[in-house]
Structures are given as structure tokens and as C-alpha cells.
Amino acid sequence: MTLLDKGDKPTGGGRTGEPLVVLDGVNKWYGDLHVLQDINLSVREREVVVVIGPSGSGKSTLCRTINRLETIDSGSITLDGQLLPQEGKALANLRAEVGMVFQSFNLFAHKSILENVTLGPIKVRGQGKAEAETRARELLDRVGVGHQADKYPAQLSGGQQQRVAIARALAMNPKVMLFDEPTSALDPEMIKEVLDVMVDLAEGGMTMIVVTHEMGFARTAADRVIFMADGAIAEENDPESFFTNPQSDRAKDFLGKILKH
Ligand SMILES: Nc1ncnc2c1ncn2[C@@H]1O[C@H](COP(=O)(O)OP(=O)(O)OP(=O)(O)O)[C@@H](O)[C@H]1O
């Protein structure tokens, strides 16, 4: 079973559709550090883009600019043709359309699992409680934690909490899901359960941008791998070509190190 049937997504012939998230000449500085350097990136509907690169290369910052957790200094970012708003209600609505899953699960400790998932739909989307709860239970079932709905985050394993975080993002019916190292804080046996949910999402046609060190996921689920170095997109390719024939010395060096582990 997939979390989203292909039929739920617009069809465009082939696996991917129209450009959905478009970054055009995006630059960002932290003081003197040019953390994002002229980023041009177009992610299409239903495309799964995996972003890899050395520590400090700007991967998280890239994700955070896409849902405006960070502002940019120049260039533009559009979602479905709309410029990303900077503030106010429009920004809250935008965040609802861009689901984000972080390394740390960021669940509300004093709310039940069910409440964690219904909060956004009720507060931001204006859904009724009953409708939000029905949808939340459905999503929690689908990520395999439906039986934990009445518990609190501390009573769940890390892998279970991360699956709740994914359900919480999906409850807002996002157009795109961003994952920033979603398995980095997990014990090895829990990594697979989270990756399985992500593969399921990818197969279901969700548009995804995933920062990860899980090269198995990149090889099997990605349509495209982007290699970042020093704040720039140094190289991009389909996974097969990227992993078998990286072009730049930086990418070769990076893969040499990461694939040894
Ligand atoms: N709020 C901030 N203020 C100043 N510098 C920052 C800030 N956030 C990140 N940086 C710096 O920006 C650079 C890019 O950071 P970023 O977290 O985007 O990299 P990354 O590729 O995701 O790294 P990692 O794989 O280690 O998470 C780093 O040098 C980091 O120290």
C-alpha cells in the first residue's frame, strides 16, 4: 500500500511532471560566508531529489530557504509558480504546503501523538476536529504507528517519533516534502523503518527533496542526485550515472569516503 496513490497526483506523462519548486539564482550569506552560491534548481512534480555533500556545504540551508525558515539575499524561489511570501498568513499557508521533516523530530512533548498530527490541520487549515482526527489516524496507521495515537512522544522510539513527524507533515497535504537528514539521529535498526516510509511516499508520487547520507535510498528512490560543495551545486545527475561515474574530484573524494562506511 502506498501513502498516496499515483492517482492523487497530477499526471504529466512519465514519472515526473511540471516544475514545482524552482530556485533561480539564489544567494545567501551568513556574514562573510557565502553559504548558497547562485543556486539554480528546478524540482518537478513527483520528482525525488536527493541532496548530498560534505558537512557545511549548505544542504540544510538550502532546505530551510525553501520553506522560508531562512530568508535569501538575492534570487527567487517559487512553489507552483508562486513567489514564496516573506511573512504573515501567506507564509503560514506556504509552510503548510512545504512539509518538513528534520533530524530531530520536534514533536510537542506535552501533546499526544494524535494531537501532534491534528494541531496543524485544525489551527492552520481550519479543519474540524473530527475530520482532522480521522485523517490523522489514517496517516498514523499508514506509517505504522496507529496503535500509538494516544501515547506521548517520550513513550515512542526514535524511529516511531520520526514516522509521527512524517505523518504530521503529510496531514497538511503538502505539495512537496523536505527531509533534512531524517535518519541521522536514529539507531541503525530504526533507520530502515523510516526509509521504508519514505520509499513508500516516493513510489506514491510525492515530490521530495531529501538531504541524506543514506546512499542506498539515493540509489533506489531518487530520480536525481545533487552534489553540493561550498554552497554551490557542484554536480547533478541520475543516481546510476552519479554513483558509477562522478565527474568532479570533489564528488569522487566524497563518495570514496562515504561509501567506505
Ligand atoms: N545561522 C547560522 N549562522 C551562521 N552560519 C551558519 C548558520 N547556519 C549554518 N551556518 C554555516 O553555514 C554553512 C552551511 O551550513 P549547513 O548546515 O547548511 O550545511 P550542511 O551541508 O547541511 O552541513 P551538515 O551536513 O553538517 O548538516 C556552515 O559553514 C555552517 O556553519
The ligand as an SDF file (V2000), in Angstrom:
LIG
                    3D

 31 33  0  0  0  0  0  0  0  0999 V2000
   22.5200   30.5040   11.4750 N   0  0  0  0  0  0  0  0  0  0  0  0
   23.7640   30.4540   11.0010 C   0  0  0  0  0  0  0  0  0  0  0  0
   24.6210   31.4880   11.1810 N   0  0  0  0  0  0  0  0  0  0  0  0
   25.8690   31.4530   10.6710 C   0  0  0  0  0  0  0  0  0  0  0  0
   26.3960   30.4250    9.9690 N   0  0  0  0  0  0  0  0  0  0  0  0
   25.5930   29.3730    9.7660 C   0  0  0  0  0  0  0  0  0  0  0  0
   24.2410   29.3190   10.2700 C   0  0  0  0  0  0  0  0  0  0  0  0
   23.6900   28.1330    9.8940 N   0  0  0  0  0  0  0  0  0  0  0  0
   24.6440   27.4610    9.2130 C   0  0  0  0  0  0  0  0  0  0  0  0
   25.7700   28.2030    9.1420 N   0  0  0  0  0  0  0  0  0  0  0  0
   27.0100   27.8280    8.4310 C   0  0  0  0  0  0  0  0  0  0  0  0
   26.6440   27.6780    7.0710 O   0  0  0  0  0  0  0  0  0  0  0  0
   27.3740   26.5890    6.4890 C   0  0  0  0  0  0  0  0  0  0  0  0
   26.4040   25.6300    5.8700 C   0  0  0  0  0  0  0  0  0  0  0  0
   25.6390   25.0230    6.9080 O   0  0  0  0  0  0  0  0  0  0  0  0
   24.5590   23.9060    6.5880 P   0  0  0  0  0  0  0  0  0  0  0  0
   24.0130   23.4500    7.9010 O   0  0  0  0  0  0  0  0  0  0  0  0
   23.6180   24.3870    5.5620 O   0  0  0  0  0  0  0  0  0  0  0  0
   25.4750   22.7680    5.9510 O   0  0  0  0  0  0  0  0  0  0  0  0
   25.1830   21.2190    5.7120 P   0  0  0  0  0  0  0  0  0  0  0  0
   25.7310   20.9070    4.3740 O   0  0  0  0  0  0  0  0  0  0  0  0
   23.7540   20.9490    5.9410 O   0  0  0  0  0  0  0  0  0  0  0  0
   26.0710   20.5510    6.8400 O   0  0  0  0  0  0  0  0  0  0  0  0
   25.8330   19.2100    7.7120 P   0  0  0  0  0  0  0  0  0  0  0  0
   25.9220   18.0460    6.7530 O   0  0  0  0  0  0  0  0  0  0  0  0
   26.9750   19.2290    8.6790 O   0  0  0  0  0  0  0  0  0  0  0  0
   24.4850   19.3470    8.3640 O   0  0  0  0  0  0  0  0  0  0  0  0
   28.2280   26.0020    7.5990 C   0  0  0  0  0  0  0  0  0  0  0  0
   29.5260   26.5390    7.4930 O   0  0  0  0  0  0  0  0  0  0  0  0
   27.5550   26.4770    8.8650 C   0  0  0  0  0  0  0  0  0  0  0  0
   28.4730   26.6100    9.9070 O   0  0  0  0  0  0  0  0  0  0  0  0
  1  2  1  0
  2  3  1  0
  2  7  2  0
  3  4  2  0
  4  5  1  0
  5  6  2  0
  6  7  1  0
  6 10  1  0
  7  8  1  0
  8  9  2  0
  9 10  1  0
 10 11  1  0
 11 12  1  0
 11 30  1  0
 12 13  1  0
 13 14  1  0
 13 28  1  0
 14 15  1  0
 15 16  1  0
 16 17  2  0
 16 18  1  0
 16 19  1  0
 19 20  1  0
 20 21  2  0
 20 22  1  0
 20 23  1  0
 23 24  1  0
 24 25  2  0
 24 26  1  0
 24 27  1  0
 28 29  1  0
 28 30  1  0
 30 31  1  0
M  END
$$$$
